[in-house]
Amino acid sequence: MNTPQISLYEPGTVLTVGSHHAKIIKYLTSGGFAQVYSAEISPPDAYSSANKACLKRVIVPDKQGLNTLRAEVDAMKLLKNNKHVVSYIDSHAAKSVNGVAYEVFVLMEYCERGGLIDFMNTRLKNRLQESEVLEIMSQTVQGIVAMHALQPPLIHRDIKIENVLISHEGLYKVCDFGSVSGVIRPPKNPQEFNYVQHDILTNTTAQYRSPEMIDLYRGLPIDEKSDIWALGVFLYKICYYTTPFEKSGETAILHARYQYPSFPQYSDRLKNLIRLMLMEAPSQRPNICQVLEEVSRLQNRSCPIRNFYLLRAMNQNAHLASESTSMAYIPAQQHISQHSFQNIKGMTNIVPLTNIKTAPNLDSVSKFMNNNDRIEPMSQLHTQKLQTDPNILNPLTKTKSVPLSDDFTSLYYKELHPFQKSHTFKSVESFQSPQRKYIPSSPPPINSNNYDRVSTINRPNNYVDSETQTLDSMATPNLKPSPITTNKTTSFSKESTVAENVTGGSIVRSLSSKLKRVITGESRSSSPTKSRQNTGDSIRSAFGILRHGFTGSSINNNRSTSFDNNNGNNNGNSVSRRLTSSSSNPPSSNFSSDTKRQEELDKKRKLEHRRSMPPSILSDFDQHERNNSRTGSRDYYRSHSPVKKSQTMPTTTARPTLKSSNSDINVNQDKKESIQRRVHNLLNNSEDSLGYKSASGYGKYTDTEAEKSNRQSSVRITPISEERFNNYHTSNAMSDHTSSNDKPKSRPPRPPPKPLHLRTKIPNTRCSSHLQSRRPPEERISSEATETIVDVNVDDLEADFRKRFPSKV
Ligand SMILES: Nc1ncnc2c1ncn2[C@@H]1O[C@H](COP(=O)(O)OP(=O)(O)OP(=O)(O)O)[C@@H](O)[C@H]1O
């Protein structure tokens, strides 16, 4: 790639960045295409009052690079002022004189104490104490909480030691939002497959990649649980100064196989937390709130946040209750049996929470989260049920609930609350108009004396291993004179319109524009915003992969350091098992309790959808899409896939609405009866404390057979051809149609078959992998807990679920 070369700014150089003047104090370091400086700013940051900031200067050669940076800036804006996220201050973009490249300036909070990696390197001999590990983990997790709490959630996708910085007060803060995305649903055609594959390769770090990222054939979404996996690797690394899969590579990642070093010694509970975060099945990993709850428990502290997943589930529950309440008062309700009516009456005591929506927004959630009293209006009956239902309150009953800390409050009120009034942000641009206040400063002459690389000097020999360090030489700033000057500025508001609502969704939309360009071939330039390890040039690479994908060429990815698969080391499994099994009271069930609750609700919704839809080969993927519609993944793919419209639109348009017309009395009656049954079942089920074993997570089923297949699968980071992709699905498609045709007309529609991507059929090509051949197929190696938890019959679960939560249609 043609990397624009730029000189360094001299100390004392004054720039205008948005509405701030920034006077360069000193050059700090360089990222991939970024120069990083400390600067004095005026006016001081409104939030922190600090007059010292970090200035990141990035050269991007084209608009696509600009868009990638815009996504990064948008993410920073969304997370601004969270105590554990490097806070955004201002930004600015300018066009170079030659009109080819752009220069982007981002002002952000300055983390004076450098990176976590620097701190770890000060402790090579005296490794971190468990209390220190927990503190780092707690604060980092709080930064990620801010992302996952958004609706739709943002996935960081590049959580690693190098992306945590330390502020002057000693707070740990998450940085580098250049890889952020929304939830990515499983690809459903070769183009999407190749795109997602390459996007993952270029925007994630090999050692932190989750199994579902490496093996896209699993058909699992890339969602918050992928971040949880990366956090598990992160936790392991702050404990042991190496990643769990450092030597064994992707094979070990795919089966969550690793060992715990014997030094340093950490408690079984801490190791068990790592084990849970590194569960092979995403649905078995804790969510971010549960991670923080457990870390807080280990710290013997109150958890600083409340479980928003749980609160959403409660909100959903209340919504169901209010729905049934309203139904109780319409005339057609008269036929309801006395028994049902009593149940309805019981439920009518529930005071509906304000503005409850089917998909609760952060407004309602934040009310929960910021004022405990908001929970009290719920009826005593309902509250009692929630308290006695281990599937709902288990995490909170074990952790003392406390009001949110100030920073979390500010997260919801100062940052997220405006999203509810999204119009406020309509005119906001990702970058301030550079024409407004930009004071061009001619590039200073090169002064190598300014070269003050804080992170590379005096590095001990046994420096903590990381990609950044191994590639450090590549980060050396280019000291050649810059061909780029910044004396011509251009407003980018027209050529790069920001999504109207500055929400997680806008980021997702912004990112989704990448795919559109890939498909339409709008432009083929590269995006330079990421470095050799963390490159964001997924647009260019996506073109590449599309080109190569069909020609069979291999992907050339400069960041994703391939693991040496020959180093596959299975020996650690026994050690791993021994250690994990020795942990006291593995809290899998604790972690999965409110997840289960969510899963139940998701499942219920899913079944409702399923029952209302004709089974088709596309239905499962479409179902995913609907499940993920809140997350913006629908935008991410549906709006940009070249095949989606012809394939999915008919399904979408043919989809019956769940709400039937009031004029249709029969339907209404069915519906009301169904609601009565559902409420009745809900009440019954909330009273029993059965440990409902759910194999689902985020609307996905975990199939034991699929698990077996997955274990037999191997790394498949190769472009997939159309033919191969189609072959993979043909047999399943046939069976889908057969099953739908066989269906007796008089019977209610059966739920569509199990999602295609979770079926066990694996194309023969998969078995030809060199990795596969090294391990006999019958050998099933996995972490112990995975086997225990995943070993459930999904059909039974579905049947049980249907029985407990009958569909209203
Ligand atoms: N807010 C900050 N305060 C202090 N130092 C910072 C800050 N932001 C970044 N840095 C330093 O600059 C380095 C590069 O920053 P960053 O990772 O954001 O750039 P990048 O171009 O995205 O790099 P990468 O190649 O890692 O993706 C960081 O590793 C860190 O040492």
The ligand as an SDF file (V2000), in Angstrom:
LIG
                    3D

 31 33  0  0  0  0  0  0  0  0999 V2000
   -4.9960    8.6470   24.9710 N   0  0  0  0  0  0  0  0  0  0  0  0
   -3.7260    8.2450   24.9510 C   0  0  0  0  0  0  0  0  0  0  0  0
   -2.8990    8.6120   25.9290 N   0  0  0  0  0  0  0  0  0  0  0  0
   -1.6070    8.2040   25.9290 C   0  0  0  0  0  0  0  0  0  0  0  0
   -1.0690    7.4270   24.9690 N   0  0  0  0  0  0  0  0  0  0  0  0
   -1.8580    7.0330   23.9730 C   0  0  0  0  0  0  0  0  0  0  0  0
   -3.2200    7.4180   23.9040 C   0  0  0  0  0  0  0  0  0  0  0  0
   -3.7580    6.8860   22.8140 N   0  0  0  0  0  0  0  0  0  0  0  0
   -2.8080    6.1790   22.2300 C   0  0  0  0  0  0  0  0  0  0  0  0
   -1.6690    6.2730   22.9090 N   0  0  0  0  0  0  0  0  0  0  0  0
   -0.3850    5.6330   22.5720 C   0  0  0  0  0  0  0  0  0  0  0  0
   -0.3170    5.5190   21.1750 O   0  0  0  0  0  0  0  0  0  0  0  0
   -0.2340    4.1560   20.7920 C   0  0  0  0  0  0  0  0  0  0  0  0
   -0.9920    3.9620   19.5080 C   0  0  0  0  0  0  0  0  0  0  0  0
   -2.3230    4.3550   19.7120 O   0  0  0  0  0  0  0  0  0  0  0  0
   -3.5450    3.6240   18.9960 P   0  0  0  0  0  0  0  0  0  0  0  0
   -3.4980    2.1920   19.3440 O   0  0  0  0  0  0  0  0  0  0  0  0
   -4.7750    4.3580   19.2970 O   0  0  0  0  0  0  0  0  0  0  0  0
   -3.1270    3.8890   17.4800 O   0  0  0  0  0  0  0  0  0  0  0  0
   -3.3820    2.9430   16.2900 P   0  0  0  0  0  0  0  0  0  0  0  0
   -2.8990    3.5990   15.0590 O   0  0  0  0  0  0  0  0  0  0  0  0
   -4.7960    2.5150   16.3280 O   0  0  0  0  0  0  0  0  0  0  0  0
   -2.4150    1.8040   16.7020 O   0  0  0  0  0  0  0  0  0  0  0  0
   -2.5120    0.2880   16.4110 P   0  0  0  0  0  0  0  0  0  0  0  0
   -1.5010    0.0730   15.3970 O   0  0  0  0  0  0  0  0  0  0  0  0
   -2.1770   -0.3630   17.7310 O   0  0  0  0  0  0  0  0  0  0  0  0
   -3.8680    0.0120   15.9830 O   0  0  0  0  0  0  0  0  0  0  0  0
   -0.7830    3.3980   21.9620 C   0  0  0  0  0  0  0  0  0  0  0  0
   -0.2460    2.1190   22.0380 O   0  0  0  0  0  0  0  0  0  0  0  0
   -0.3730    4.2430   23.1380 C   0  0  0  0  0  0  0  0  0  0  0  0
    0.9560    3.9480   23.5360 O   0  0  0  0  0  0  0  0  0  0  0  0
  1  2  1  0
  2  3  1  0
  2  7  2  0
  3  4  2  0
  4  5  1  0
  5  6  2  0
  6  7  1  0
  6 10  1  0
  7  8  1  0
  8  9  2  0
  9 10  1  0
 10 11  1  0
 11 12  1  0
 11 30  1  0
 12 13  1  0
 13 14  1  0
 13 28  1  0
 14 15  1  0
 15 16  1  0
 16 17  2  0
 16 18  1  0
 16 19  1  0
 19 20  1  0
 20 21  2  0
 20 22  1  0
 20 23  1  0
 23 24  1  0
 24 25  2  0
 24 26  1  0
 24 27  1  0
 28 29  1  0
 28 30  1  0
 30 31  1  0
M  END
$$$$
